[in-house]
Amino acid sequence: MDYLRRYDIDSATARKDIRSFTETLEKNGILER
């Protein structure tokens, strides 16, 4: 159970990091949505 909770936290953190990364690319005009 502890493993599942840790996995949920890690995946949520990864999604947040990816979102902020793509937002940075869009802000710099590198990524077009």
PDBQT receptor file of N, H, CA, C and O in Angstrom, charges set to zero:
ATOM      1  N   MET A   1       0.834  -1.204   0.000  1.00  0.00    +0.000 N 
ATOM      2  CA  MET A   1       0.000   0.000   0.000  1.00  0.00    +0.000 C 
ATOM      3  C   MET A   1       0.869   1.255   0.000  1.00  0.00    +0.000 C 
ATOM      4  O   MET A   1       0.569   2.235  -0.681  1.00  0.00    +0.000 OA
ATOM      5  N   ASP A   2       1.933   1.206   0.763  1.00  0.00    +0.000 N 
ATOM      6  H   ASP A   2       2.177   0.409   1.316  1.00  0.00    +0.000 HD
ATOM      7  CA  ASP A   2       2.827   2.361   0.813  1.00  0.00    +0.000 C 
ATOM      8  C   ASP A   2       3.450   2.610  -0.561  1.00  0.00    +0.000 C 
ATOM      9  O   ASP A   2       3.666   3.754  -0.962  1.00  0.00    +0.000 OA
ATOM     10  N   TYR A   3       3.735   1.511  -1.275  1.00  0.00    +0.000 N 
ATOM     11  H   TYR A   3       3.559   0.582  -0.949  1.00  0.00    +0.000 HD
ATOM     12  CA  TYR A   3       4.321   1.644  -2.603  1.00  0.00    +0.000 C 
ATOM     13  C   TYR A   3       3.357   2.353  -3.551  1.00  0.00    +0.000 C 
ATOM     14  O   TYR A   3       3.758   3.225  -4.321  1.00  0.00    +0.000 OA
ATOM     15  N   LEU A   4       2.079   1.969  -3.487  1.00  0.00    +0.000 N 
ATOM     16  H   LEU A   4       1.753   1.260  -2.861  1.00  0.00    +0.000 HD
ATOM     17  CA  LEU A   4       1.092   2.595  -4.367  1.00  0.00    +0.000 C 
ATOM     18  C   LEU A   4       0.967   4.080  -4.079  1.00  0.00    +0.000 C 
ATOM     19  O   LEU A   4       0.866   4.891  -5.000  1.00  0.00    +0.000 OA
ATOM     20  N   ARG A   5       0.973   4.437  -2.806  1.00  0.00    +0.000 N 
ATOM     21  H   ARG A   5       1.055   3.779  -2.058  1.00  0.00    +0.000 HD
ATOM     22  CA  ARG A   5       0.848   5.848  -2.457  1.00  0.00    +0.000 C 
ATOM     23  C   ARG A   5       2.058   6.624  -2.982  1.00  0.00    +0.000 C 
ATOM     24  O   ARG A   5       1.916   7.731  -3.500  1.00  0.00    +0.000 OA
ATOM     25  N   ARG A   6       3.239   6.038  -2.845  1.00  0.00    +0.000 N 
ATOM     26  H   ARG A   6       3.354   5.138  -2.424  1.00  0.00    +0.000 HD
ATOM     27  CA  ARG A   6       4.443   6.711  -3.318  1.00  0.00    +0.000 C 
ATOM     28  C   ARG A   6       4.395   6.855  -4.841  1.00  0.00    +0.000 C 
ATOM     29  O   ARG A   6       4.826   7.872  -5.384  1.00  0.00    +0.000 OA
ATOM     30  N   TYR A   7       3.868   5.830  -5.531  1.00  0.00    +0.000 N 
ATOM     31  H   TYR A   7       3.519   5.004  -5.090  1.00  0.00    +0.000 HD
ATOM     32  CA  TYR A   7       3.778   5.888  -6.985  1.00  0.00    +0.000 C 
ATOM     33  C   TYR A   7       2.822   6.994  -7.415  1.00  0.00    +0.000 C 
ATOM     34  O   TYR A   7       3.100   7.715  -8.373  1.00  0.00    +0.000 OA
ATOM     35  N   ASP A   8       1.699   7.134  -6.716  1.00  0.00    +0.000 N 
ATOM     36  H   ASP A   8       1.473   6.548  -5.938  1.00  0.00    +0.000 HD
ATOM     37  CA  ASP A   8       0.738   8.188  -7.055  1.00  0.00    +0.000 C 
ATOM     38  C   ASP A   8       1.378   9.555  -6.914  1.00  0.00    +0.000 C 
ATOM     39  O   ASP A   8       1.187  10.426  -7.763  1.00  0.00    +0.000 OA
ATOM     40  N   ILE A   9       2.139   9.749  -5.839  1.00  0.00    +0.000 N 
ATOM     41  H   ILE A   9       2.293   9.042  -5.148  1.00  0.00    +0.000 HD
ATOM     42  CA  ILE A   9       2.784  11.043  -5.618  1.00  0.00    +0.000 C 
ATOM     43  C   ILE A   9       3.814  11.296  -6.716  1.00  0.00    +0.000 C 
ATOM     44  O   ILE A   9       3.900  12.407  -7.240  1.00  0.00    +0.000 OA
ATOM     45  N   ASP A  10       4.601  10.269  -7.069  1.00  0.00    +0.000 N 
ATOM     46  H   ASP A  10       4.532   9.367  -6.643  1.00  0.00    +0.000 HD
ATOM     47  CA  ASP A  10       5.622  10.437  -8.100  1.00  0.00    +0.000 C 
ATOM     48  C   ASP A  10       4.996  10.764  -9.449  1.00  0.00    +0.000 C 
ATOM     49  O   ASP A  10       5.483  11.649 -10.153  1.00  0.00    +0.000 OA
ATOM     50  N   SER A  11       3.930  10.069  -9.820  1.00  0.00    +0.000 N 
ATOM     51  H   SER A  11       3.535   9.350  -9.248  1.00  0.00    +0.000 HD
ATOM     52  CA  SER A  11       3.309  10.313 -11.121  1.00  0.00    +0.000 C 
ATOM     53  C   SER A  11       2.670  11.696 -11.162  1.00  0.00    +0.000 C 
ATOM     54  O   SER A  11       2.702  12.363 -12.196  1.00  0.00    +0.000 OA
ATOM     55  N   ALA A  12       2.091  12.129 -10.048  1.00  0.00    +0.000 N 
ATOM     56  H   ALA A  12       2.065  11.587  -9.208  1.00  0.00    +0.000 HD
ATOM     57  CA  ALA A  12       1.498  13.464 -10.000  1.00  0.00    +0.000 C 
ATOM     58  C   ALA A  12       2.584  14.523 -10.147  1.00  0.00    +0.000 C 
ATOM     59  O   ALA A  12       2.390  15.524 -10.836  1.00  0.00    +0.000 OA
ATOM     60  N   THR A  13       3.725  14.303  -9.502  1.00  0.00    +0.000 N 
ATOM     61  H   THR A  13       3.883  13.489  -8.942  1.00  0.00    +0.000 HD
ATOM     62  CA  THR A  13       4.834  15.246  -9.613  1.00  0.00    +0.000 C 
ATOM     63  C   THR A  13       5.362  15.276 -11.042  1.00  0.00    +0.000 C 
ATOM     64  O   THR A  13       5.681  16.344 -11.564  1.00  0.00    +0.000 OA
ATOM     65  N   ALA A  14       5.456  14.124 -11.668  1.00  0.00    +0.000 N 
ATOM     66  H   ALA A  14       5.198  13.256 -11.244  1.00  0.00    +0.000 HD
ATOM     67  CA  ALA A  14       5.951  14.058 -13.040  1.00  0.00    +0.000 C 
ATOM     68  C   ALA A  14       5.012  14.801 -13.983  1.00  0.00    +0.000 C 
ATOM     69  O   ALA A  14       5.465  15.533 -14.863  1.00  0.00    +0.000 OA
ATOM     70  N   ARG A  15       3.692  14.612 -13.801  1.00  0.00    +0.000 N 
ATOM     71  H   ARG A  15       3.324  14.017 -13.087  1.00  0.00    +0.000 HD
ATOM     72  CA  ARG A  15       2.737  15.331 -14.659  1.00  0.00    +0.000 C 
ATOM     73  C   ARG A  15       2.878  16.834 -14.478  1.00  0.00    +0.000 C 
ATOM     74  O   ARG A  15       2.818  17.583 -15.453  1.00  0.00    +0.000 OA
ATOM     75  N   LYS A  16       3.065  17.284 -13.240  1.00  0.00    +0.000 N 
ATOM     76  H   LYS A  16       3.114  16.676 -12.448  1.00  0.00    +0.000 HD
ATOM     77  CA  LYS A  16       3.196  18.716 -12.976  1.00  0.00    +0.000 C 
ATOM     78  C   LYS A  16       4.473  19.246 -13.630  1.00  0.00    +0.000 C 
ATOM     79  O   LYS A  16       4.472  20.336 -14.203  1.00  0.00    +0.000 OA
ATOM     80  N   ASP A  17       5.572  18.470 -13.545  1.00  0.00    +0.000 N 
ATOM     81  H   ASP A  17       5.572  17.585 -13.080  1.00  0.00    +0.000 HD
ATOM     82  CA  ASP A  17       6.827  18.895 -14.151  1.00  0.00    +0.000 C 
ATOM     83  C   ASP A  17       6.688  18.987 -15.660  1.00  0.00    +0.000 C 
ATOM     84  O   ASP A  17       7.177  19.937 -16.272  1.00  0.00    +0.000 OA
ATOM     85  N   ILE A  18       6.025  18.006 -16.267  1.00  0.00    +0.000 N 
ATOM     86  H   ILE A  18       5.628  17.234 -15.770  1.00  0.00    +0.000 HD
ATOM     87  CA  ILE A  18       5.847  18.015 -17.720  1.00  0.00    +0.000 C 
ATOM     88  C   ILE A  18       4.996  19.209 -18.135  1.00  0.00    +0.000 C 
ATOM     89  O   ILE A  18       5.275  19.850 -19.148  1.00  0.00    +0.000 OA
ATOM     90  N   ARG A  19       3.952  19.510 -17.351  1.00  0.00    +0.000 N 
ATOM     91  H   ARG A  19       3.726  18.988 -16.529  1.00  0.00    +0.000 HD
ATOM     92  CA  ARG A  19       3.086  20.633 -17.700  1.00  0.00    +0.000 C 
ATOM     93  C   ARG A  19       3.863  21.941 -17.647  1.00  0.00    +0.000 C 
ATOM     94  O   ARG A  19       3.748  22.766 -18.553  1.00  0.00    +0.000 OA
ATOM     95  N   SER A  20       4.653  22.140 -16.592  1.00  0.00    +0.000 N 
ATOM     96  H   SER A  20       4.746  21.470 -15.855  1.00  0.00    +0.000 HD
ATOM     97  CA  SER A  20       5.411  23.385 -16.474  1.00  0.00    +0.000 C 
ATOM     98  C   SER A  20       6.474  23.453 -17.569  1.00  0.00    +0.000 C 
ATOM     99  O   SER A  20       6.788  24.537 -18.061  1.00  0.00    +0.000 OA
ATOM    100  N   PHE A  21       7.031  22.301 -17.953  1.00  0.00    +0.000 N 
ATOM    101  H   PHE A  21       6.776  21.420 -17.554  1.00  0.00    +0.000 HD
ATOM    102  CA  PHE A  21       8.033  22.269 -19.011  1.00  0.00    +0.000 C 
ATOM    103  C   PHE A  21       7.424  22.684 -20.346  1.00  0.00    +0.000 C 
ATOM    104  O   PHE A  21       8.009  23.485 -21.075  1.00  0.00    +0.000 OA
ATOM    105  N   THR A  22       6.237  22.135 -20.670  1.00  0.00    +0.000 N 
ATOM    106  H   THR A  22       5.762  21.484 -20.078  1.00  0.00    +0.000 HD
ATOM    107  CA  THR A  22       5.596  22.492 -21.933  1.00  0.00    +0.000 C 
ATOM    108  C   THR A  22       5.155  23.953 -21.917  1.00  0.00    +0.000 C 
ATOM    109  O   THR A  22       5.215  24.630 -22.944  1.00  0.00    +0.000 OA
ATOM    110  N   GLU A  23       4.715  24.440 -20.763  1.00  0.00    +0.000 N 
ATOM    111  H   GLU A  23       4.667  23.891 -19.929  1.00  0.00    +0.000 HD
ATOM    112  CA  GLU A  23       4.318  25.851 -20.685  1.00  0.00    +0.000 C 
ATOM    113  C   GLU A  23       5.516  26.756 -20.938  1.00  0.00    +0.000 C 
ATOM    114  O   GLU A  23       5.379  27.802 -21.572  1.00  0.00    +0.000 OA
ATOM    115  N   THR A  24       6.685  26.364 -20.448  1.00  0.00    +0.000 N 
ATOM    116  H   THR A  24       6.796  25.514 -19.933  1.00  0.00    +0.000 HD
ATOM    117  CA  THR A  24       7.893  27.151 -20.681  1.00  0.00    +0.000 C 
ATOM    118  C   THR A  24       8.238  27.161 -22.164  1.00  0.00    +0.000 C 
ATOM    119  O   THR A  24       8.610  28.203 -22.703  1.00  0.00    +0.000 OA
ATOM    120  N   LEU A  25       8.120  26.016 -22.828  1.00  0.00    +0.000 N 
ATOM    121  H   LEU A  25       7.817  25.170 -22.389  1.00  0.00    +0.000 HD
ATOM    122  CA  LEU A  25       8.403  25.955 -24.258  1.00  0.00    +0.000 C 
ATOM    123  C   LEU A  25       7.428  26.827 -25.033  1.00  0.00    +0.000 C 
ATOM    124  O   LEU A  25       7.831  27.545 -25.949  1.00  0.00    +0.000 OA
ATOM    125  N   GLU A  26       6.149  26.774 -24.678  1.00  0.00    +0.000 N 
ATOM    126  H   GLU A  26       5.821  26.191 -23.934  1.00  0.00    +0.000 HD
ATOM    127  CA  GLU A  26       5.159  27.594 -25.375  1.00  0.00    +0.000 C 
ATOM    128  C   GLU A  26       5.454  29.075 -25.174  1.00  0.00    +0.000 C 
ATOM    129  O   GLU A  26       5.314  29.872 -26.102  1.00  0.00    +0.000 OA
ATOM    130  N   LYS A  27       5.863  29.443 -23.958  1.00  0.00    +0.000 N 
ATOM    131  H   LYS A  27       5.977  28.795 -23.205  1.00  0.00    +0.000 HD
ATOM    132  CA  LYS A  27       6.141  30.843 -23.665  1.00  0.00    +0.000 C 
ATOM    133  C   LYS A  27       7.298  31.346 -24.525  1.00  0.00    +0.000 C 
ATOM    134  O   LYS A  27       7.311  32.501 -24.950  1.00  0.00    +0.000 OA
ATOM    135  N   ASN A  28       8.273  30.465 -24.776  1.00  0.00    +0.000 N 
ATOM    136  H   ASN A  28       8.263  29.526 -24.431  1.00  0.00    +0.000 HD
ATOM    137  CA  ASN A  28       9.430  30.849 -25.569  1.00  0.00    +0.000 C 
ATOM    138  C   ASN A  28       9.189  30.677 -27.063  1.00  0.00    +0.000 C 
ATOM    139  O   ASN A  28      10.080  30.942 -27.869  1.00  0.00    +0.000 OA
ATOM    140  N   GLY A  29       7.986  30.234 -27.440  1.00  0.00    +0.000 N 
ATOM    141  H   GLY A  29       7.261  30.019 -26.785  1.00  0.00    +0.000 HD
ATOM    142  CA  GLY A  29       7.658  30.091 -28.849  1.00  0.00    +0.000 C 
ATOM    143  C   GLY A  29       8.283  28.873 -29.495  1.00  0.00    +0.000 C 
ATOM    144  O   GLY A  29       8.292  28.763 -30.721  1.00  0.00    +0.000 OA
ATOM    145  N   ILE A  30       8.813  27.944 -28.690  1.00  0.00    +0.000 N 
ATOM    146  H   ILE A  30       8.806  28.033 -27.694  1.00  0.00    +0.000 HD
ATOM    147  CA  ILE A  30       9.439  26.749 -29.253  1.00  0.00    +0.000 C 
ATOM    148  C   ILE A  30       8.375  25.730 -29.620  1.00  0.00    +0.000 C 
ATOM    149  O   ILE A  30       8.471  25.059 -30.647  1.00  0.00    +0.000 OA
ATOM    150  N   LEU A  31       7.352  25.619 -28.764  1.00  0.00    +0.000 N 
ATOM    151  H   LEU A  31       7.275  26.165 -27.929  1.00  0.00    +0.000 HD
ATOM    152  CA  LEU A  31       6.313  24.617 -28.977  1.00  0.00    +0.000 C 
ATOM    153  C   LEU A  31       5.024  25.308 -29.380  1.00  0.00    +0.000 C 
ATOM    154  O   LEU A  31       4.550  26.219 -28.700  1.00  0.00    +0.000 OA
ATOM    155  N   GLU A  32       4.459  24.859 -30.504  1.00  0.00    +0.000 N 
ATOM    156  H   GLU A  32       4.843  24.120 -31.056  1.00  0.00    +0.000 HD
ATOM    157  CA  GLU A  32       3.180  25.407 -30.953  1.00  0.00    +0.000 C 
ATOM    158  C   GLU A  32       2.090  24.408 -30.635  1.00  0.00    +0.000 C 
ATOM    159  O   GLU A  32       2.210  23.233 -30.981  1.00  0.00    +0.000 OA
ATOM    160  N   ARG A  33       1.027  24.852 -29.982  1.00  0.00    +0.000 N 
ATOM    161  H   ARG A  33       0.930  25.807 -29.700  1.00  0.00    +0.000 HD
ATOM    162  CA  ARG A  33      -0.038  23.926 -29.615  1.00  0.00    +0.000 C 
ATOM    163  C   ARG A  33      -1.116  23.927 -30.680  1.00  0.00    +0.000 C 
ATOM    164  O   ARG A  33      -2.107  23.207 -30.556  1.00  0.00    +0.000 OA
TER     165      ARG A  33
